[in-house]
Amino acid sequence: CIGDDDFGKTLQAACKEDGVQAMYMVDKSTPTGKCAVTILDKERSLTTELSAANNYKASHLQEPAQMAVLEGAKIVYSAGFFITVSPESMDIASAKTVEKGAVYCLNLSAPFIVQVPPFRAQLEKLLPSVDYLFGNEDEARAYAEAVGWESSDVEFIATRLSLVPMASGKPPRKVVITQGCDPTVVAIKGQVTTYPVVALPKEKLVDTNGAGDAFVGGFLAALAKGQDVAGCCKAGAHAASIIIQHSGCTYPPSPGYTF
């Protein structure tokens, strides 16, 4: 959801330029949200002013134009942050993927999502529909602590999350946990495999802003191209390795990667 202002128009124009079909809800009474990024020693911290981003309504998703896109989608991805905004929209989207046989993906997004009981309850409500669950090691450990698993072992946590029962007819869940410069952990049916990341010398690292989202973007691009989990992790690792060599959420003109 965006406001009817210059920042909103900037977002729409950027999506159009990059060939992204963005179907924003426009809130004429609230400004577009903003996010300030602070970089310290190449690590990033975010300060947000959500504004219109906090005002999305399920009624917008239920309009014919948006529902047509949802019903035609092969892969649907939700950031965990959206749990704080419109859980009803996530219920509708996840249920539609079960109905249509599409893939539903969810990101834990931040430790507070799993630490706040109402937010965690929504996450757990969605889990039976989730084909791919993404997160990083801090988010995975926060979840384990919140539910009393008494373990900080990322592979154990991923294993437990992979064994949460799926909705009827859905294939086993894939739990994908990134660990910064350490290998990515993937758990399927209680079995763990690790996949390497792209090793970079320290002098090539500019900042980590966008690394997690870039990994998921590369992973889902490969998934859309029919790649297996190994191929998806390889593409995700490549995308993350590129974005951390550039300032902010920017990329070179060519991805330098082929499937």
C-alpha positions as CSV (number, residue, x, y, z in Angstrom):
1,C,0.0,0.0,0.0
2,I,1.4,3.4,-1.0
3,G,0.2,7.0,-0.6
4,D,-0.9,9.3,-3.4
5,D,2.4,11.3,-3.3
6,D,5.8,11.6,-4.9
7,F,7.4,8.7,-3.0
8,G,4.5,6.4,-4.2
9,K,4.9,7.6,-7.8
10,T,8.7,6.9,-7.5
11,L,7.9,3.3,-6.4
12,Q,5.4,2.8,-9.3
13,A,7.9,4.2,-11.8
14,A,10.7,2.1,-10.6
15,C,8.6,-1.1,-10.8
16,K,7.5,-0.2,-14.3
17,E,11.0,0.5,-15.5
18,D,12.1,-2.9,-14.3
19,G,9.2,-4.7,-15.8
20,V,7.4,-5.5,-12.5
21,Q,3.7,-5.6,-12.5
22,A,2.9,-3.8,-9.2
23,M,-0.7,-3.6,-8.1
24,Y,-0.5,-1.2,-5.2
25,M,-3.4,-0.2,-3.0
26,V,-3.3,3.6,-2.9
27,D,-4.3,5.3,0.4
28,K,-5.0,8.9,-0.4
29,S,-5.1,9.9,3.3
30,T,-1.7,8.5,4.3
31,P,1.8,9.2,3.0
32,T,4.0,6.4,1.4
33,G,6.1,4.6,3.9
34,K,9.8,5.2,4.2
35,C,12.9,3.4,5.4
36,A,16.2,4.9,6.5
37,V,19.2,2.6,6.3
38,T,22.2,3.1,8.7
39,I,25.5,1.4,7.7
40,L,28.1,0.8,10.4
41,D,31.2,-1.3,9.6
42,K,29.4,-2.7,6.5
43,E,26.5,-4.0,8.6
44,R,23.0,-2.4,8.2
45,S,20.3,-1.3,10.5
46,L,16.8,-0.2,9.4
47,T,14.6,2.6,10.8
48,T,11.1,2.6,9.3
49,E,8.1,4.9,9.1
50,L,5.4,2.5,7.8
51,S,2.6,5.0,7.2
52,A,0.6,3.7,4.2
53,A,2.5,0.4,4.2
54,N,0.7,-0.4,7.4
55,N,-2.8,0.2,5.9
56,Y,-3.2,-2.6,3.3
57,K,-6.6,-4.2,3.4
58,A,-7.7,-7.7,2.3
59,S,-10.6,-6.0,0.3
60,H,-8.0,-4.8,-2.2
61,L,-6.7,-8.3,-2.7
62,Q,-10.3,-9.5,-3.2
63,E,-10.9,-7.1,-6.1
64,P,-11.2,-9.0,-9.4
65,A,-8.0,-7.6,-10.9
66,Q,-5.8,-8.7,-8.0
67,M,-7.6,-12.0,-7.5
68,A,-7.0,-12.9,-11.2
69,V,-3.3,-12.4,-10.7
70,L,-3.3,-14.5,-7.5
71,E,-5.3,-17.3,-9.1
72,G,-2.9,-17.4,-12.0
73,A,0.3,-17.3,-9.9
74,K,2.5,-20.4,-9.8
75,I,4.5,-19.1,-6.9
76,V,3.3,-16.8,-4.1
77,Y,5.7,-15.2,-1.6
78,S,4.8,-13.4,1.6
79,A,7.3,-11.5,3.8
80,G,6.7,-12.2,7.5
81,F,6.4,-8.5,8.1
82,F,3.0,-8.6,6.4
83,I,1.7,-10.5,9.4
84,T,1.6,-7.2,11.3
85,V,-0.4,-5.5,8.5
86,S,-3.0,-7.8,6.9
87,P,-3.0,-11.4,8.2
88,E,-6.4,-11.9,6.5
89,S,-4.7,-11.2,3.1
90,M,-2.1,-13.9,3.9
91,D,-4.9,-16.4,4.8
92,I,-6.6,-15.7,1.5
93,A,-3.3,-16.0,-0.5
94,S,-2.2,-19.2,1.2
95,A,-5.6,-20.9,0.9
96,K,-5.7,-20.0,-2.8
97,T,-2.3,-21.8,-3.4
98,V,-3.6,-24.9,-1.7
99,E,-6.8,-24.8,-3.9
100,K,-4.8,-24.2,-7.1
101,G,-1.8,-26.4,-6.4
102,A,0.5,-23.4,-6.4
103,V,3.6,-22.9,-4.3
104,Y,3.4,-20.7,-1.2
105,C,6.5,-19.2,0.3
106,L,6.9,-17.4,3.6
107,N,9.8,-15.5,5.2
108,L,10.3,-15.2,9.0
109,S,11.6,-11.7,8.3
110,A,12.6,-10.7,11.8
111,P,13.0,-12.1,15.3
112,F,10.1,-10.0,16.7
113,I,7.7,-11.7,14.3
114,V,8.2,-15.0,16.1
115,Q,8.6,-13.5,19.6
116,V,5.2,-11.6,19.7
117,P,2.6,-14.3,20.5
118,P,-0.2,-13.0,18.1
119,F,2.3,-12.7,15.3
120,R,3.7,-16.2,15.9
121,A,0.2,-17.6,16.1
122,Q,-0.5,-16.3,12.6
123,L,2.8,-17.7,11.3
124,E,1.9,-21.1,12.8
125,K,-1.6,-20.9,11.3
126,L,0.0,-20.4,7.9
127,L,2.7,-23.1,8.2
128,P,0.6,-26.1,6.9
129,S,0.3,-24.2,3.6
130,V,4.0,-23.1,3.4
131,D,6.0,-25.0,0.8
132,Y,9.2,-22.9,1.3
133,L,10.0,-21.3,4.7
134,F,12.9,-18.8,4.6
135,G,14.8,-17.2,7.5
136,N,18.2,-16.5,8.8
137,E,20.0,-18.0,11.8
138,D,18.9,-15.3,14.2
139,E,15.2,-15.7,13.3
140,A,15.4,-19.5,13.5
141,R,16.9,-19.3,17.0
142,A,14.4,-16.7,18.1
143,Y,11.6,-19.1,17.0
144,A,13.1,-22.0,18.9
145,E,13.5,-19.9,22.0
146,A,9.9,-18.6,21.7
147,V,8.4,-22.1,21.5
148,G,10.7,-23.6,24.2
149,W,12.8,-26.0,22.0
150,E,15.8,-25.3,24.2
151,S,18.3,-25.5,21.3
152,S,20.2,-22.9,19.3
153,D,21.4,-25.5,16.7
154,V,20.2,-24.2,13.4
155,E,20.0,-27.6,11.7
156,F,17.9,-29.0,14.6
157,I,15.5,-26.0,14.4
158,A,15.2,-26.3,10.6
159,T,14.5,-30.0,11.0
160,R,11.7,-29.4,13.5
161,L,10.2,-26.8,11.3
162,S,10.3,-29.1,8.3
163,L,8.3,-31.7,10.2
164,V,5.3,-29.4,11.0
165,P,2.4,-31.2,9.2
166,M,1.4,-29.9,5.7
167,A,-2.1,-29.2,4.5
168,S,-3.7,-32.2,2.8
169,G,-2.2,-33.0,-0.6
170,K,0.8,-30.6,-0.3
171,P,4.4,-31.9,-0.8
172,P,6.9,-31.8,2.1
173,R,8.0,-28.3,3.3
174,K,11.5,-27.0,2.5
175,V,13.0,-24.9,5.3
176,V,15.8,-22.7,4.1
177,I,17.9,-20.9,6.7
178,T,20.7,-18.7,5.6
179,Q,23.7,-18.1,7.9
180,G,25.6,-15.1,6.5
181,C,29.0,-16.3,5.3
182,D,28.3,-19.8,6.5
183,P,26.5,-22.5,4.4
184,T,22.8,-22.4,3.9
185,V,20.8,-25.0,5.8
186,V,17.9,-26.8,4.0
187,A,15.7,-29.2,5.8
188,I,13.2,-31.5,4.1
189,K,11.2,-34.2,5.9
190,G,13.7,-34.0,8.8
191,Q,16.7,-34.4,6.6
192,V,19.3,-31.6,6.4
193,T,21.6,-30.6,3.5
194,T,23.9,-27.6,3.5
195,Y,24.8,-25.6,0.5
196,P,27.8,-23.3,0.1
197,V,27.7,-19.5,-0.2
198,V,29.9,-17.5,-2.5
199,A,33.1,-16.7,-0.6
200,L,34.3,-13.1,-1.0
201,P,37.4,-11.3,0.3
202,K,36.6,-8.7,2.9
203,E,37.7,-5.8,0.7
204,K,34.9,-6.7,-1.8
205,L,32.2,-6.4,0.7
206,V,30.5,-2.9,0.5
207,D,27.5,-3.5,2.8
208,T,25.0,-6.2,3.7
209,N,21.9,-4.2,2.9
210,G,19.4,-6.4,1.0
211,A,21.5,-9.6,1.2
212,G,18.7,-11.8,2.6
213,D,16.1,-10.5,0.2
214,A,18.5,-10.9,-2.7
215,F,19.1,-14.6,-1.7
216,V,15.3,-15.2,-1.7
217,G,15.0,-13.4,-5.0
218,G,17.6,-15.5,-6.7
219,F,16.2,-18.7,-5.1
220,L,12.7,-18.0,-6.3
221,A,13.9,-17.0,-9.8
222,A,15.6,-20.4,-10.1
223,L,12.5,-22.1,-8.7
224,A,10.4,-20.4,-11.3
225,K,12.8,-21.8,-13.9
226,G,12.3,-25.3,-12.7
227,Q,15.6,-25.7,-10.8
228,D,16.0,-28.1,-7.9
229,V,16.9,-27.0,-4.3
230,A,20.6,-27.1,-5.0
231,G,20.1,-24.9,-8.1
232,C,17.9,-22.5,-6.2
233,C,20.4,-22.2,-3.4
234,K,23.2,-21.6,-5.9
235,A,21.2,-18.8,-7.6
236,G,20.3,-17.3,-4.3
237,A,23.9,-17.3,-3.1
238,H,25.0,-15.6,-6.3
239,A,22.4,-12.9,-6.0
240,A,23.3,-12.2,-2.4
241,S,27.0,-12.1,-3.3
242,I,26.4,-9.5,-6.0
243,I,24.3,-7.1,-3.9
244,I,26.7,-7.0,-1.0
245,Q,29.4,-5.8,-3.4
246,H,27.2,-2.7,-4.2
247,S,26.0,0.2,-2.1
248,G,22.4,-0.3,-0.9
249,C,19.9,-2.4,-2.9
250,T,21.6,-1.9,-6.3
251,Y,22.7,-4.3,-9.0
252,P,25.0,-4.1,-12.0
253,P,23.2,-4.0,-15.4
254,S,23.6,-7.7,-16.1
255,P,23.1,-10.4,-13.4
256,G,26.1,-12.4,-14.6
257,Y,24.2,-15.6,-14.1
258,T,22.4,-18.1,-16.4
259,F,20.2,-21.1,-15.7
